Amino acid sequence: MPTYGYEVERFRGQGTSSFAVRTDPARRADDELSPWLTQRFGLHWRVAGRTAFIPI
């Protein structure tokens, strides 16, 4: 199973954050809320200094 991670240091070392996620492709969401929270794809771009969004 692949593992993905992220580490960041902010505020000149005063704040740090890190996490790791291990995927399990065999496991599927068995509720309606999980896909809704994670599958909100769309196009984001800047127009005239504002963020625009078109859902897919």
Backbone as a chain_set.jsonl record, in Angstrom:
{"seq": "MPTYGYEVERFRGQGTSSFAVRTDPARRADDELSPWLTQRFGLHWRVAGRTAFIPI", "coords": {"N": [[0.845, -1.187, 0.0], [0.628, 2.174, -0.902], [2.197, 4.979, 0.694], [1.639, 8.298, 1.588], [2.919, 11.512, 2.351], [3.4, 14.635, 4.146], [5.227, 17.452, 5.055], [5.77, 20.513, 6.719], [7.276, 23.639, 7.5], [6.695, 26.589, 9.172], [6.554, 30.16, 9.74], [9.226, 30.85, 10.321], [10.299, 28.592, 11.612], [8.787, 28.438, 13.927], [6.359, 27.181, 13.778], [5.244, 23.973, 12.938], [4.155, 21.228, 10.885], [3.033, 17.953, 10.14], [2.105, 14.952, 8.398], [1.066, 11.612, 7.61], [-0.286, 9.314, 5.287], [-1.697, 6.22, 4.612], [-2.783, 4.409, 1.929], [-5.603, 2.314, 1.14], [-6.649, 0.561, -1.289], [-8.566, -1.478, -1.494], [-10.509, -0.949, 0.341], [-13.65, 0.547, 0.641], [-15.823, 3.381, 0.792], [-18.719, 3.181, 2.752], [-20.849, 4.796, 3.127], [-22.917, 7.681, 2.381], [-21.91, 10.201, 2.893], [-19.05, 10.325, 2.981], [-17.997, 10.047, 0.21], [-19.165, 12.42, -0.809], [-17.867, 14.429, 0.654], [-15.238, 14.136, -0.204], [-15.135, 14.12, -2.997], [-15.548, 16.538, -4.37], [-14.956, 17.875, -6.998], [-13.616, 20.415, -9.16], [-13.087, 23.354, -11.202], [-10.805, 25.837, -10.5], [-9.894, 29.24, -10.706], [-8.296, 32.454, -11.177], [-9.965, 35.494, -11.665], [-10.03, 38.743, -12.565], [-8.883, 39.434, -10.099], [-10.331, 37.915, -8.301], [-11.389, 34.717, -7.001], [-12.649, 32.19, -9.037], [-14.998, 29.514, -9.553], [-15.925, 26.489, -11.028], [-18.008, 23.821, -10.729], [-17.504, 20.348, -11.366]], "CA": [[0.0, 0.0, 0.0], [1.415, 3.403, -0.941], [2.093, 5.932, 1.791], [1.886, 9.671, 1.174], [3.121, 12.355, 3.517], [3.596, 16.062, 3.94], [5.827, 18.154, 6.19], [5.957, 21.933, 6.439], [7.738, 24.482, 8.601], [6.228, 27.951, 8.918], [6.855, 31.197, 10.726], [10.654, 30.774, 10.66], [10.547, 27.49, 12.542], [7.932, 28.474, 15.114], [5.216, 26.296, 13.586], [5.494, 22.852, 12.036], [3.054, 20.311, 10.71], [3.365, 16.799, 9.309], [1.167, 13.845, 8.455], [1.282, 10.514, 6.67], [-1.516, 8.59, 4.975], [-1.499, 4.966, 3.892], [-4.006, 4.103, 1.198], [-6.069, 0.93, 1.076], [-7.569, 0.56, -2.427], [-9.629, -2.47, -1.336], [-11.527, -0.434, 1.25], [-14.561, 1.495, 0.014], [-16.747, 4.079, 1.69], [-20.037, 2.542, 2.757], [-21.858, 5.79, 3.472], [-23.054, 8.701, 1.347], [-21.211, 11.427, 3.261], [-17.617, 10.272, 2.646], [-17.734, 10.471, -1.168], [-19.554, 13.808, -0.999], [-16.833, 15.282, 1.234], [-13.933, 13.982, -0.857], [-15.226, 14.156, -4.451], [-16.085, 17.813, -4.841], [-14.005, 18.359, -7.979], [-14.028, 21.592, -9.9], [-12.054, 24.197, -11.792], [-10.59, 27.091, -9.779], [-8.968, 30.146, -11.362], [-8.422, 33.848, -10.762], [-10.528, 36.395, -12.663], [-10.145, 40.125, -12.064], [-8.506, 39.477, -8.684], [-11.22, 37.085, -7.48], [-11.364, 33.298, -7.319], [-13.861, 31.662, -9.674], [-15.093, 28.074, -9.408], [-16.946, 25.767, -11.792], [-18.039, 22.426, -10.307], [-17.497, 19.34, -12.435]], "C": [[0.887, 1.246, 0.0], [1.173, 4.27, 0.293], [2.453, 7.311, 1.258], [2.037, 10.519, 2.422], [3.397, 13.787, 3.134], [4.211, 16.633, 5.212], [6.029, 19.608, 5.793], [6.44, 22.643, 7.701], [7.357, 25.913, 8.257], [6.693, 28.897, 10.027], [8.285, 31.075, 11.242], [10.929, 29.744, 11.743], [9.651, 27.466, 13.756], [6.718, 27.554, 14.991], [5.563, 25.201, 12.598], [4.254, 21.97, 11.968], [3.528, 19.154, 9.846], [2.264, 15.75, 9.443], [1.577, 12.8, 7.445], [-0.033, 9.765, 6.51], [-1.14, 7.33, 4.215], [-2.822, 4.594, 3.236], [-4.325, 2.615, 1.251], [-7.1, 0.855, -0.046], [-8.724, -0.442, -2.3], [-10.765, -1.963, -0.459], [-12.355, 0.645, 0.547], [-15.446, 2.146, 1.06], [-18.111, 3.416, 1.604], [-21.135, 3.496, 3.225], [-21.914, 6.842, 2.366], [-22.248, 9.954, 1.639], [-19.743, 11.423, 2.822], [-17.328, 10.652, 1.199], [-18.094, 11.939, -1.414], [-18.474, 14.753, -0.473], [-15.525, 15.244, 0.452], [-13.981, 14.113, -2.371], [-15.874, 15.433, -4.964], [-15.073, 18.454, -5.789], [-14.541, 19.608, -8.661], [-12.824, 22.343, -10.423], [-11.988, 25.5, -11.01], [-9.632, 27.953, -10.603], [-9.246, 31.556, -10.887], [-8.933, 34.679, -11.928], [-10.691, 37.755, -12.023], [-9.873, 40.198, -10.558], [-9.378, 38.664, -7.757], [-11.1, 35.644, -7.914], [-12.706, 32.883, -7.906], [-13.831, 30.142, -9.581], [-16.225, 27.532, -10.281], [-16.922, 24.327, -11.325], [-18.081, 21.496, -11.519], [-18.608, 18.348, -12.155]], "O": [[1.8, 1.356, 0.819], [0.078, 4.284, 0.856], [3.454, 7.472, 0.559], [1.371, 10.281, 3.43], [3.601, 14.113, 1.965], [3.761, 16.329, 6.317], [6.416, 19.901, 4.662], [6.059, 22.29, 8.817], [7.665, 26.394, 7.166], [7.155, 28.476, 11.087], [8.533, 31.182, 12.443], [11.695, 29.993, 12.673], [9.748, 26.537, 14.558], [6.115, 27.189, 16.0], [6.117, 25.475, 11.534], [3.42, 21.969, 12.873], [4.328, 19.343, 8.929], [1.583, 15.671, 10.465], [2.35, 13.079, 6.528], [-0.793, 9.6, 7.464], [-0.347, 7.381, 3.275], [-3.85, 4.48, 3.904], [-3.436, 1.775, 1.388], [-8.29, 1.058, 0.195], [-9.759, -0.264, -2.943], [-11.872, -2.498, -0.513], [-11.798, 1.553, -0.071], [-15.775, 1.542, 2.081], [-18.601, 3.125, 0.513], [-22.205, 3.069, 3.659], [-21.036, 6.877, 1.504], [-21.93, 10.703, 0.715], [-19.251, 12.442, 2.336], [-16.479, 11.513, 0.968], [-17.393, 12.628, -2.155], [-18.198, 15.777, -1.097], [-14.781, 16.225, 0.449], [-12.921, 14.212, -2.988], [-16.669, 15.392, -5.903], [-14.419, 19.439, -5.445], [-15.75, 19.83, -8.731], [-11.681, 22.002, -10.119], [-12.996, 26.193, -10.868], [-8.655, 27.436, -11.144], [-10.281, 31.833, -10.28], [-8.413, 34.591, -13.04], [-11.418, 37.899, -11.04], [-10.547, 40.93, -9.833], [-9.192, 38.711, -6.541], [-10.75, 35.364, -9.061], [-13.763, 33.183, -7.349], [-12.756, 29.544, -9.534], [-17.339, 28.055, -10.268], [-15.907, 23.653, -11.502], [-18.635, 21.84, -12.563], [-18.799, 17.404, -12.921]]}, "num_chains": 1, "name": "protein.A"}
